[in-house]
Amino acid sequence: MAIYNLEITDILINGTRAPDNDTLFATTGLVVNNAEGALHHDWGAKSVALGNRGSGSNLATGLRWEGVDVPDPTPDRPDGGSINWTFTLMNAGRADSGIIPVLNKFSDAFAGALANEVLDALKANDVGTAIVYLANTIELLGAHEVLDLLTADCDGCVASGPHPFR
């Protein structure tokens, strides 16, 4: 079994959506599958409030996963296990203290969708499968919380990315 450490060390803010500062929150989720593609370990999600930041800010996130174990290859599956890692940076200037639990649920669902190969389904033009995975993600979060995350003035997703390592 291979052991990895994964980290988003810092974020450079080139520009803000608001005139002066954005109120930033970052989240990361991690799911590891075994060689057969089944769940090996769901590491959950980690989120951090990064505060009010202006253009030119370089922020240390502290978002680190240590000791991530990935199953070895098998004779039938020579690639071994896979890492499904997500990252999202949100601007939520009007957020209350409830944003961190919502971000954790979002990140968990995002990593889970990645582990269930929703992106692979989209690439293969299997829209039906992708819609099912995405609908499950939205159902998990609750439609109201999704809309709150993605809309309203300058608020919403600033940067996001899936990182599948297969």
Rosetta constraint file for C-alpha pairs under 8 A:
AtomPair CA 1 CA 69 HARMONIC 6.32 0.50
AtomPair CA 1 CA 70 HARMONIC 5.72 0.50
AtomPair CA 1 CA 71 HARMONIC 4.91 0.50
AtomPair CA 1 CA 72 HARMONIC 4.94 0.50
AtomPair CA 2 CA 69 HARMONIC 5.65 0.50
AtomPair CA 2 CA 70 HARMONIC 5.29 0.50
AtomPair CA 2 CA 71 HARMONIC 6.69 0.50
AtomPair CA 2 CA 72 HARMONIC 6.82 0.50
AtomPair CA 3 CA 67 HARMONIC 5.53 0.50
AtomPair CA 3 CA 68 HARMONIC 5.31 0.50
AtomPair CA 3 CA 69 HARMONIC 4.49 0.50
AtomPair CA 3 CA 70 HARMONIC 6.35 0.50
AtomPair CA 4 CA 66 HARMONIC 6.72 0.50
AtomPair CA 4 CA 67 HARMONIC 5.59 0.50
AtomPair CA 4 CA 68 HARMONIC 4.95 0.50
AtomPair CA 4 CA 69 HARMONIC 6.47 0.50
AtomPair CA 4 CA 70 HARMONIC 7.88 0.50
AtomPair CA 5 CA 64 HARMONIC 7.31 0.50
AtomPair CA 5 CA 65 HARMONIC 5.58 0.50
AtomPair CA 5 CA 66 HARMONIC 4.48 0.50
AtomPair CA 5 CA 67 HARMONIC 5.75 0.50
AtomPair CA 5 CA 68 HARMONIC 6.13 0.50
AtomPair CA 6 CA 64 HARMONIC 5.74 0.50
AtomPair CA 6 CA 65 HARMONIC 5.07 0.50
AtomPair CA 6 CA 66 HARMONIC 6.56 0.50
AtomPair CA 6 CA 68 HARMONIC 7.84 0.50
AtomPair CA 7 CA 62 HARMONIC 7.75 0.50
AtomPair CA 7 CA 63 HARMONIC 5.83 0.50
AtomPair CA 7 CA 64 HARMONIC 4.24 0.50
AtomPair CA 7 CA 65 HARMONIC 6.20 0.50
AtomPair CA 8 CA 61 HARMONIC 6.60 0.50
AtomPair CA 8 CA 62 HARMONIC 7.32 0.50
AtomPair CA 8 CA 63 HARMONIC 5.69 0.50
AtomPair CA 8 CA 64 HARMONIC 6.53 0.50
AtomPair CA 9 CA 60 HARMONIC 5.80 0.50
AtomPair CA 9 CA 61 HARMONIC 5.95 0.50
AtomPair CA 9 CA 62 HARMONIC 6.64 0.50
AtomPair CA 9 CA 63 HARMONIC 7.12 0.50
AtomPair CA 9 CA 64 HARMONIC 7.86 0.50
AtomPair CA 10 CA 58 HARMONIC 6.61 0.50
AtomPair CA 10 CA 59 HARMONIC 5.18 0.50
AtomPair CA 10 CA 60 HARMONIC 4.27 0.50
AtomPair CA 10 CA 61 HARMONIC 5.49 0.50
AtomPair CA 11 CA 58 HARMONIC 5.61 0.50
AtomPair CA 11 CA 59 HARMONIC 5.13 0.50
AtomPair CA 11 CA 60 HARMONIC 6.64 0.50
AtomPair CA 11 CA 61 HARMONIC 7.30 0.50
AtomPair CA 12 CA 56 HARMONIC 6.68 0.50
AtomPair CA 12 CA 57 HARMONIC 5.87 0.50
AtomPair CA 12 CA 58 HARMONIC 4.41 0.50
AtomPair CA 12 CA 59 HARMONIC 6.42 0.50
AtomPair CA 13 CA 53 HARMONIC 7.94 0.50
AtomPair CA 13 CA 54 HARMONIC 7.14 0.50
AtomPair CA 13 CA 55 HARMONIC 5.38 0.50
AtomPair CA 13 CA 56 HARMONIC 5.33 0.50
AtomPair CA 13 CA 57 HARMONIC 5.23 0.50
AtomPair CA 13 CA 58 HARMONIC 6.28 0.50
AtomPair CA 13 CA 59 HARMONIC 7.99 0.50
AtomPair CA 14 CA 55 HARMONIC 5.24 0.50
AtomPair CA 14 CA 56 HARMONIC 5.44 0.50
AtomPair CA 14 CA 57 HARMONIC 7.57 0.50
AtomPair CA 15 CA 54 HARMONIC 7.18 0.50
AtomPair CA 15 CA 55 HARMONIC 4.57 0.50
AtomPair CA 15 CA 56 HARMONIC 7.12 0.50
AtomPair CA 16 CA 20 HARMONIC 7.16 0.50
AtomPair CA 16 CA 21 HARMONIC 6.35 0.50
AtomPair CA 16 CA 22 HARMONIC 5.97 0.50
AtomPair CA 16 CA 54 HARMONIC 6.32 0.50
AtomPair CA 16 CA 55 HARMONIC 5.86 0.50
AtomPair CA 17 CA 21 HARMONIC 7.82 0.50
AtomPair CA 17 CA 22 HARMONIC 6.66 0.50
AtomPair CA 17 CA 154 HARMONIC 5.73 0.50
AtomPair CA 18 CA 22 HARMONIC 5.86 0.50
AtomPair CA 18 CA 154 HARMONIC 6.31 0.50
AtomPair CA 20 CA 54 HARMONIC 5.98 0.50
AtomPair CA 20 CA 55 HARMONIC 7.96 0.50
AtomPair CA 21 CA 52 HARMONIC 5.55 0.50
AtomPair CA 21 CA 53 HARMONIC 4.90 0.50
AtomPair CA 21 CA 54 HARMONIC 4.40 0.50
AtomPair CA 21 CA 55 HARMONIC 7.48 0.50
AtomPair CA 22 CA 51 HARMONIC 7.92 0.50
AtomPair CA 22 CA 52 HARMONIC 5.34 0.50
AtomPair CA 22 CA 53 HARMONIC 5.40 0.50
AtomPair CA 22 CA 54 HARMONIC 6.45 0.50
AtomPair CA 22 CA 91 HARMONIC 5.95 0.50
AtomPair CA 22 CA 92 HARMONIC 7.50 0.50
AtomPair CA 22 CA 93 HARMONIC 6.32 0.50
AtomPair CA 23 CA 50 HARMONIC 7.23 0.50
AtomPair CA 23 CA 51 HARMONIC 5.29 0.50
AtomPair CA 23 CA 52 HARMONIC 4.31 0.50
AtomPair CA 23 CA 53 HARMONIC 6.40 0.50
AtomPair CA 23 CA 91 HARMONIC 5.39 0.50
AtomPair CA 23 CA 92 HARMONIC 5.53 0.50
AtomPair CA 23 CA 93 HARMONIC 4.75 0.50
AtomPair CA 24 CA 49 HARMONIC 6.33 0.50
AtomPair CA 24 CA 50 HARMONIC 5.21 0.50
AtomPair CA 24 CA 51 HARMONIC 5.63 0.50
AtomPair CA 24 CA 52 HARMONIC 6.41 0.50
AtomPair CA 24 CA 53 HARMONIC 7.15 0.50
AtomPair CA 24 CA 89 HARMONIC 6.90 0.50
AtomPair CA 24 CA 90 HARMONIC 5.60 0.50
AtomPair CA 24 CA 91 HARMONIC 4.69 0.50
AtomPair CA 24 CA 92 HARMONIC 6.25 0.50
AtomPair CA 24 CA 93 HARMONIC 7.57 0.50
AtomPair CA 25 CA 47 HARMONIC 7.11 0.50
AtomPair CA 25 CA 48 HARMONIC 5.72 0.50
AtomPair CA 25 CA 49 HARMONIC 4.52 0.50
AtomPair CA 25 CA 50 HARMONIC 5.42 0.50
AtomPair CA 25 CA 51 HARMONIC 7.37 0.50
AtomPair CA 25 CA 89 HARMONIC 5.84 0.50
AtomPair CA 25 CA 90 HARMONIC 5.18 0.50
AtomPair CA 25 CA 91 HARMONIC 6.47 0.50
AtomPair CA 25 CA 92 HARMONIC 7.25 0.50
AtomPair CA 25 CA 100 HARMONIC 7.87 0.50
AtomPair CA 26 CA 47 HARMONIC 5.54 0.50
AtomPair CA 26 CA 48 HARMONIC 5.41 0.50
AtomPair CA 26 CA 49 HARMONIC 6.62 0.50
AtomPair CA 26 CA 50 HARMONIC 7.18 0.50
AtomPair CA 26 CA 61 HARMONIC 7.59 0.50
AtomPair CA 26 CA 87 HARMONIC 7.37 0.50
AtomPair CA 26 CA 88 HARMONIC 5.71 0.50
AtomPair CA 26 CA 89 HARMONIC 4.43 0.50
AtomPair CA 26 CA 90 HARMONIC 6.18 0.50
AtomPair CA 27 CA 45 HARMONIC 6.96 0.50
AtomPair CA 27 CA 46 HARMONIC 5.57 0.50
AtomPair CA 27 CA 47 HARMONIC 4.09 0.50
AtomPair CA 27 CA 48 HARMONIC 6.43 0.50
AtomPair CA 27 CA 63 HARMONIC 7.74 0.50
AtomPair CA 27 CA 87 HARMONIC 5.76 0.50
AtomPair CA 27 CA 88 HARMONIC 5.34 0.50
AtomPair CA 27 CA 89 HARMONIC 6.56 0.50
AtomPair CA 27 CA 103 HARMONIC 6.32 0.50
AtomPair CA 27 CA 104 HARMONIC 6.68 0.50
AtomPair CA 27 CA 107 HARMONIC 6.27 0.50
AtomPair CA 28 CA 45 HARMONIC 5.61 0.50
AtomPair CA 28 CA 46 HARMONIC 5.46 0.50
AtomPair CA 28 CA 47 HARMONIC 6.46 0.50
AtomPair CA 28 CA 63 HARMONIC 7.11 0.50
AtomPair CA 28 CA 85 HARMONIC 7.18 0.50
AtomPair CA 28 CA 86 HARMONIC 5.34 0.50
AtomPair CA 28 CA 87 HARMONIC 4.43 0.50
AtomPair CA 28 CA 88 HARMONIC 6.45 0.50
AtomPair CA 28 CA 104 HARMONIC 7.82 0.50
AtomPair CA 28 CA 107 HARMONIC 5.74 0.50
AtomPair CA 28 CA 108 HARMONIC 7.97 0.50
AtomPair CA 29 CA 43 HARMONIC 7.11 0.50
AtomPair CA 29 CA 44 HARMONIC 5.79 0.50
AtomPair CA 29 CA 45 HARMONIC 4.28 0.50
AtomPair CA 29 CA 46 HARMONIC 6.52 0.50
AtomPair CA 29 CA 85 HARMONIC 5.76 0.50
AtomPair CA 29 CA 86 HARMONIC 5.22 0.50
AtomPair CA 29 CA 87 HARMONIC 6.77 0.50
AtomPair CA 29 CA 104 HARMONIC 7.73 0.50
AtomPair CA 29 CA 107 HARMONIC 4.91 0.50
AtomPair CA 29 CA 108 HARMONIC 5.27 0.50
AtomPair CA 29 CA 110 HARMONIC 7.31 0.50
AtomPair CA 29 CA 111 HARMONIC 5.45 0.50
AtomPair CA 30 CA 42 HARMONIC 6.38 0.50
AtomPair CA 30 CA 43 HARMONIC 5.28 0.50
AtomPair CA 30 CA 44 HARMONIC 6.12 0.50
AtomPair CA 30 CA 45 HARMONIC 6.71 0.50
AtomPair CA 30 CA 83 HARMONIC 7.25 0.50
AtomPair CA 30 CA 84 HARMONIC 5.74 0.50
AtomPair CA 30 CA 85 HARMONIC 4.60 0.50
AtomPair CA 30 CA 86 HARMONIC 6.58 0.50
AtomPair CA 30 CA 108 HARMONIC 7.31 0.50
AtomPair CA 30 CA 111 HARMONIC 5.72 0.50
AtomPair CA 31 CA 39 HARMONIC 7.50 0.50
AtomPair CA 31 CA 40 HARMONIC 7.80 0.50
AtomPair CA 31 CA 41 HARMONIC 5.99 0.50
AtomPair CA 31 CA 42 HARMONIC 4.47 0.50
AtomPair CA 31 CA 43 HARMONIC 5.81 0.50
AtomPair CA 31 CA 44 HARMONIC 7.34 0.50
AtomPair CA 31 CA 83 HARMONIC 6.21 0.50
AtomPair CA 31 CA 84 HARMONIC 5.15 0.50
AtomPair CA 31 CA 85 HARMONIC 6.58 0.50
AtomPair CA 31 CA 111 HARMONIC 5.96 0.50
AtomPair CA 31 CA 112 HARMONIC 6.49 0.50
AtomPair CA 31 CA 115 HARMONIC 6.43 0.50
AtomPair CA 32 CA 39 HARMONIC 6.35 0.50
AtomPair CA 32 CA 40 HARMONIC 5.45 0.50
AtomPair CA 32 CA 41 HARMONIC 5.17 0.50
AtomPair CA 32 CA 42 HARMONIC 6.27 0.50
AtomPair CA 32 CA 43 HARMONIC 7.81 0.50
AtomPair CA 32 CA 70 HARMONIC 6.66 0.50
AtomPair CA 32 CA 81 HARMONIC 7.03 0.50
AtomPair CA 32 CA 82 HARMONIC 5.66 0.50
AtomPair CA 32 CA 83 HARMONIC 4.71 0.50
AtomPair CA 32 CA 84 HARMONIC 6.05 0.50
AtomPair CA 32 CA 115 HARMONIC 7.44 0.50
AtomPair CA 33 CA 37 HARMONIC 5.29 0.50
AtomPair CA 33 CA 38 HARMONIC 5.26 0.50
AtomPair CA 33 CA 39 HARMONIC 4.43 0.50
AtomPair CA 33 CA 40 HARMONIC 4.62 0.50
AtomPair CA 33 CA 41 HARMONIC 6.74 0.50
AtomPair CA 33 CA 70 HARMONIC 7.65 0.50
AtomPair CA 33 CA 71 HARMONIC 7.88 0.50
AtomPair CA 33 CA 81 HARMONIC 5.38 0.50
AtomPair CA 33 CA 82 HARMONIC 5.21 0.50
AtomPair CA 33 CA 83 HARMONIC 6.65 0.50
AtomPair CA 33 CA 84 HARMONIC 7.92 0.50
AtomPair CA 33 CA 115 HARMONIC 6.99 0.50
AtomPair CA 34 CA 38 HARMONIC 5.54 0.50
AtomPair CA 34 CA 39 HARMONIC 6.15 0.50
AtomPair CA 34 CA 40 HARMONIC 5.12 0.50
AtomPair CA 34 CA 70 HARMONIC 7.19 0.50
AtomPair CA 34 CA 71 HARMONIC 5.56 0.50
AtomPair CA 34 CA 80 HARMONIC 6.70 0.50
AtomPair CA 34 CA 81 HARMONIC 4.21 0.50
AtomPair CA 34 CA 82 HARMONIC 6.58 0.50
AtomPair CA 35 CA 71 HARMONIC 6.56 0.50
AtomPair CA 35 CA 72 HARMONIC 7.12 0.50
AtomPair CA 35 CA 73 HARMONIC 6.04 0.50
AtomPair CA 35 CA 74 HARMONIC 6.77 0.50
AtomPair CA 35 CA 77 HARMONIC 5.80 0.50
AtomPair CA 35 CA 78 HARMONIC 7.86 0.50
AtomPair CA 35 CA 79 HARMONIC 6.89 0.50
AtomPair CA 35 CA 80 HARMONIC 4.24 0.50
AtomPair CA 35 CA 81 HARMONIC 4.15 0.50
AtomPair CA 35 CA 82 HARMONIC 7.18 0.50
AtomPair CA 36 CA 77 HARMONIC 6.77 0.50
AtomPair CA 36 CA 80 HARMONIC 7.85 0.50
AtomPair CA 36 CA 81 HARMONIC 7.44 0.50
AtomPair CA 37 CA 81 HARMONIC 7.13 0.50
AtomPair CA 37 CA 82 HARMONIC 7.66 0.50
AtomPair CA 40 CA 71 HARMONIC 7.84 0.50
AtomPair CA 44 CA 104 HARMONIC 7.82 0.50
AtomPair CA 44 CA 108 HARMONIC 5.69 0.50
AtomPair CA 45 CA 104 HARMONIC 5.14 0.50
AtomPair CA 45 CA 105 HARMONIC 7.41 0.50
AtomPair CA 45 CA 107 HARMONIC 5.88 0.50
AtomPair CA 45 CA 108 HARMONIC 5.46 0.50
AtomPair CA 46 CA 63 HARMONIC 6.88 0.50
AtomPair CA 46 CA 104 HARMONIC 6.21 0.50
AtomPair CA 47 CA 63 HARMONIC 7.51 0.50
AtomPair CA 47 CA 100 HARMONIC 6.15 0.50
AtomPair CA 47 CA 103 HARMONIC 6.72 0.50
AtomPair CA 47 CA 104 HARMONIC 6.17 0.50
AtomPair CA 48 CA 61 HARMONIC 7.20 0.50
AtomPair CA 48 CA 62 HARMONIC 7.99 0.50
AtomPair CA 48 CA 63 HARMONIC 7.71 0.50
AtomPair CA 48 CA 100 HARMONIC 7.25 0.50
AtomPair CA 49 CA 100 HARMONIC 7.64 0.50
AtomPair CA 50 CA 59 HARMONIC 7.49 0.50
AtomPair CA 50 CA 61 HARMONIC 7.44 0.50
AtomPair CA 53 CA 57 HARMONIC 6.33 0.50
AtomPair CA 70 CA 80 HARMONIC 7.76 0.50
AtomPair CA 70 CA 81 HARMONIC 5.50 0.50
AtomPair CA 70 CA 82 HARMONIC 6.73 0.50
AtomPair CA 70 CA 83 HARMONIC 7.33 0.50
AtomPair CA 71 CA 80 HARMONIC 5.97 0.50
AtomPair CA 71 CA 81 HARMONIC 4.89 0.50
AtomPair CA 71 CA 82 HARMONIC 7.97 0.50
AtomPair CA 72 CA 79 HARMONIC 7.97 0.50
AtomPair CA 72 CA 80 HARMONIC 4.83 0.50
AtomPair CA 72 CA 81 HARMONIC 6.31 0.50
AtomPair CA 73 CA 77 HARMONIC 5.73 0.50
AtomPair CA 73 CA 78 HARMONIC 4.74 0.50
AtomPair CA 73 CA 79 HARMONIC 5.44 0.50
AtomPair CA 73 CA 80 HARMONIC 3.45 0.50
AtomPair CA 73 CA 81 HARMONIC 6.79 0.50
AtomPair CA 74 CA 78 HARMONIC 5.60 0.50
AtomPair CA 74 CA 79 HARMONIC 7.90 0.50
AtomPair CA 74 CA 80 HARMONIC 6.39 0.50
AtomPair CA 79 CA 166 HARMONIC 7.01 0.50
AtomPair CA 80 CA 166 HARMONIC 7.85 0.50
AtomPair CA 81 CA 166 HARMONIC 6.92 0.50
AtomPair CA 82 CA 164 HARMONIC 7.25 0.50
AtomPair CA 82 CA 165 HARMONIC 5.56 0.50
AtomPair CA 82 CA 166 HARMONIC 4.57 0.50
AtomPair CA 83 CA 115 HARMONIC 7.88 0.50
AtomPair CA 83 CA 163 HARMONIC 7.90 0.50
AtomPair CA 83 CA 164 HARMONIC 5.76 0.50
AtomPair CA 83 CA 165 HARMONIC 4.97 0.50
AtomPair CA 83 CA 166 HARMONIC 6.55 0.50
AtomPair CA 84 CA 111 HARMONIC 5.91 0.50
AtomPair CA 84 CA 112 HARMONIC 7.85 0.50
AtomPair CA 84 CA 114 HARMONIC 6.00 0.50
AtomPair CA 84 CA 115 HARMONIC 5.55 0.50
AtomPair CA 84 CA 162 HARMONIC 7.38 0.50
AtomPair CA 84 CA 163 HARMONIC 6.00 0.50
AtomPair CA 84 CA 164 HARMONIC 4.53 0.50
AtomPair CA 84 CA 165 HARMONIC 6.38 0.50
AtomPair CA 85 CA 111 HARMONIC 5.93 0.50
AtomPair CA 85 CA 114 HARMONIC 7.91 0.50
AtomPair CA 85 CA 162 HARMONIC 6.08 0.50
AtomPair CA 85 CA 163 HARMONIC 4.97 0.50
AtomPair CA 85 CA 164 HARMONIC 6.11 0.50
AtomPair CA 86 CA 107 HARMONIC 6.79 0.50
AtomPair CA 86 CA 110 HARMONIC 6.73 0.50
AtomPair CA 86 CA 111 HARMONIC 5.66 0.50
AtomPair CA 86 CA 160 HARMONIC 7.53 0.50
AtomPair CA 86 CA 161 HARMONIC 5.78 0.50
AtomPair CA 86 CA 162 HARMONIC 4.58 0.50
AtomPair CA 86 CA 163 HARMONIC 5.81 0.50
AtomPair CA 87 CA 107 HARMONIC 7.30 0.50
AtomPair CA 87 CA 159 HARMONIC 8.00 0.50
AtomPair CA 87 CA 160 HARMONIC 5.51 0.50
AtomPair CA 87 CA 161 HARMONIC 5.46 0.50
AtomPair CA 87 CA 162 HARMONIC 6.70 0.50
AtomPair CA 88 CA 107 HARMONIC 7.43 0.50
AtomPair CA 88 CA 157 HARMONIC 7.09 0.50
AtomPair CA 88 CA 158 HARMONIC 7.63 0.50
AtomPair CA 88 CA 159 HARMONIC 5.73 0.50
AtomPair CA 88 CA 160 HARMONIC 4.20 0.50
AtomPair CA 88 CA 161 HARMONIC 6.57 0.50
AtomPair CA 89 CA 157 HARMONIC 6.07 0.50
AtomPair CA 89 CA 158 HARMONIC 5.44 0.50
AtomPair CA 89 CA 159 HARMONIC 5.09 0.50
AtomPair CA 89 CA 160 HARMONIC 6.20 0.50
AtomPair CA 90 CA 149 HARMONIC 7.90 0.50
AtomPair CA 90 CA 155 HARMONIC 7.33 0.50
AtomPair CA 90 CA 156 HARMONIC 5.54 0.50
AtomPair CA 90 CA 157 HARMONIC 4.49 0.50
AtomPair CA 90 CA 158 HARMONIC 5.31 0.50
AtomPair CA 90 CA 159 HARMONIC 7.14 0.50
AtomPair CA 91 CA 154 HARMONIC 7.22 0.50
AtomPair CA 91 CA 155 HARMONIC 4.91 0.50
AtomPair CA 91 CA 156 HARMONIC 5.34 0.50
AtomPair CA 91 CA 157 HARMONIC 6.31 0.50
AtomPair CA 91 CA 158 HARMONIC 6.37 0.50
AtomPair CA 92 CA 149 HARMONIC 7.74 0.50
AtomPair CA 92 CA 154 HARMONIC 7.90 0.50
AtomPair CA 92 CA 155 HARMONIC 4.90 0.50
AtomPair CA 92 CA 156 HARMONIC 6.43 0.50
AtomPair CA 93 CA 154 HARMONIC 7.80 0.50
AtomPair CA 93 CA 155 HARMONIC 6.37 0.50
AtomPair CA 94 CA 155 HARMONIC 7.88 0.50
AtomPair CA 95 CA 99 HARMONIC 6.13 0.50
AtomPair CA 98 CA 102 HARMONIC 6.70 0.50
AtomPair CA 99 CA 103 HARMONIC 6.03 0.50
AtomPair CA 100 CA 104 HARMONIC 6.10 0.50
AtomPair CA 101 CA 105 HARMONIC 6.29 0.50
AtomPair CA 102 CA 106 HARMONIC 6.14 0.50
AtomPair CA 102 CA 141 HARMONIC 7.40 0.50
AtomPair CA 102 CA 145 HARMONIC 6.99 0.50
AtomPair CA 103 CA 107 HARMONIC 6.00 0.50
AtomPair CA 104 CA 108 HARMONIC 6.04 0.50
AtomPair CA 105 CA 109 HARMONIC 6.09 0.50
AtomPair CA 105 CA 140 HARMONIC 7.74 0.50
AtomPair CA 105 CA 141 HARMONIC 6.26 0.50
AtomPair CA 106 CA 110 HARMONIC 6.01 0.50
AtomPair CA 106 CA 137 HARMONIC 7.91 0.50
AtomPair CA 106 CA 141 HARMONIC 6.42 0.50
AtomPair CA 107 CA 111 HARMONIC 6.12 0.50
AtomPair CA 108 CA 112 HARMONIC 6.07 0.50
AtomPair CA 109 CA 113 HARMONIC 6.03 0.50
AtomPair CA 109 CA 137 HARMONIC 5.37 0.50
AtomPair CA 109 CA 140 HARMONIC 7.18 0.50
AtomPair CA 109 CA 141 HARMONIC 7.71 0.50
AtomPair CA 110 CA 114 HARMONIC 6.23 0.50
AtomPair CA 110 CA 137 HARMONIC 7.12 0.50
AtomPair CA 111 CA 115 HARMONIC 6.11 0.50
AtomPair CA 111 CA 162 HARMONIC 7.65 0.50
AtomPair CA 112 CA 116 HARMONIC 6.12 0.50
AtomPair CA 113 CA 117 HARMONIC 6.32 0.50
AtomPair CA 113 CA 118 HARMONIC 5.53 0.50
AtomPair CA 113 CA 133 HARMONIC 6.07 0.50
AtomPair CA 113 CA 134 HARMONIC 7.11 0.50
AtomPair CA 113 CA 137 HARMONIC 7.01 0.50
AtomPair CA 114 CA 118 HARMONIC 5.63 0.50
AtomPair CA 114 CA 119 HARMONIC 6.42 0.50
AtomPair CA 114 CA 162 HARMONIC 7.11 0.50
AtomPair CA 114 CA 164 HARMONIC 7.19 0.50
AtomPair CA 115 CA 164 HARMONIC 7.95 0.50
AtomPair CA 116 CA 133 HARMONIC 7.54 0.50
AtomPair CA 117 CA 121 HARMONIC 6.28 0.50
AtomPair CA 118 CA 122 HARMONIC 6.38 0.50
AtomPair CA 118 CA 129 HARMONIC 7.26 0.50
AtomPair CA 118 CA 130 HARMONIC 5.01 0.50
AtomPair CA 118 CA 133 HARMONIC 6.06 0.50
AtomPair CA 118 CA 134 HARMONIC 7.49 0.50
AtomPair CA 119 CA 123 HARMONIC 6.20 0.50
AtomPair CA 119 CA 130 HARMONIC 7.23 0.50
AtomPair CA 120 CA 124 HARMONIC 6.15 0.50
AtomPair CA 121 CA 125 HARMONIC 6.25 0.50
AtomPair CA 121 CA 126 HARMONIC 4.94 0.50
AtomPair CA 121 CA 127 HARMONIC 6.67 0.50
AtomPair CA 121 CA 129 HARMONIC 6.24 0.50
AtomPair CA 121 CA 130 HARMONIC 5.46 0.50
AtomPair CA 122 CA 126 HARMONIC 5.64 0.50
AtomPair CA 122 CA 127 HARMONIC 5.79 0.50
AtomPair CA 122 CA 130 HARMONIC 5.82 0.50
AtomPair CA 126 CA 130 HARMONIC 6.47 0.50
AtomPair CA 127 CA 131 HARMONIC 5.97 0.50
AtomPair CA 128 CA 132 HARMONIC 6.36 0.50
AtomPair CA 129 CA 133 HARMONIC 6.39 0.50
AtomPair CA 130 CA 134 HARMONIC 6.13 0.50
AtomPair CA 131 CA 135 HARMONIC 5.83 0.50
AtomPair CA 132 CA 136 HARMONIC 6.14 0.50
AtomPair CA 133 CA 137 HARMONIC 6.33 0.50
AtomPair CA 134 CA 138 HARMONIC 6.26 0.50
AtomPair CA 135 CA 139 HARMONIC 6.00 0.50
AtomPair CA 136 CA 140 HARMONIC 6.08 0.50
AtomPair CA 137 CA 141 HARMONIC 6.45 0.50
AtomPair CA 138 CA 142 HARMONIC 5.82 0.50
AtomPair CA 138 CA 143 HARMONIC 6.04 0.50
AtomPair CA 138 CA 146 HARMONIC 6.90 0.50
AtomPair CA 139 CA 143 HARMONIC 6.67 0.50
AtomPair CA 141 CA 145 HARMONIC 6.33 0.50
AtomPair CA 141 CA 146 HARMONIC 6.53 0.50
AtomPair CA 142 CA 146 HARMONIC 6.43 0.50
AtomPair CA 143 CA 147 HARMONIC 6.26 0.50
AtomPair CA 144 CA 148 HARMONIC 6.22 0.50
AtomPair CA 145 CA 149 HARMONIC 6.21 0.50
AtomPair CA 146 CA 150 HARMONIC 6.25 0.50
AtomPair CA 147 CA 151 HARMONIC 5.82 0.50
AtomPair CA 148 CA 152 HARMONIC 7.21 0.50
AtomPair CA 149 CA 155 HARMONIC 7.45 0.50
AtomPair CA 149 CA 156 HARMONIC 5.51 0.50
AtomPair CA 149 CA 157 HARMONIC 7.34 0.50
AtomPair CA 150 CA 155 HARMONIC 7.09 0.50
AtomPair CA 150 CA 156 HARMONIC 4.49 0.50
AtomPair CA 150 CA 157 HARMONIC 6.28 0.50
AtomPair CA 151 CA 155 HARMONIC 6.13 0.50
AtomPair CA 151 CA 156 HARMONIC 5.63 0.50
AtomPair CA 152 CA 156 HARMONIC 7.27 0.50
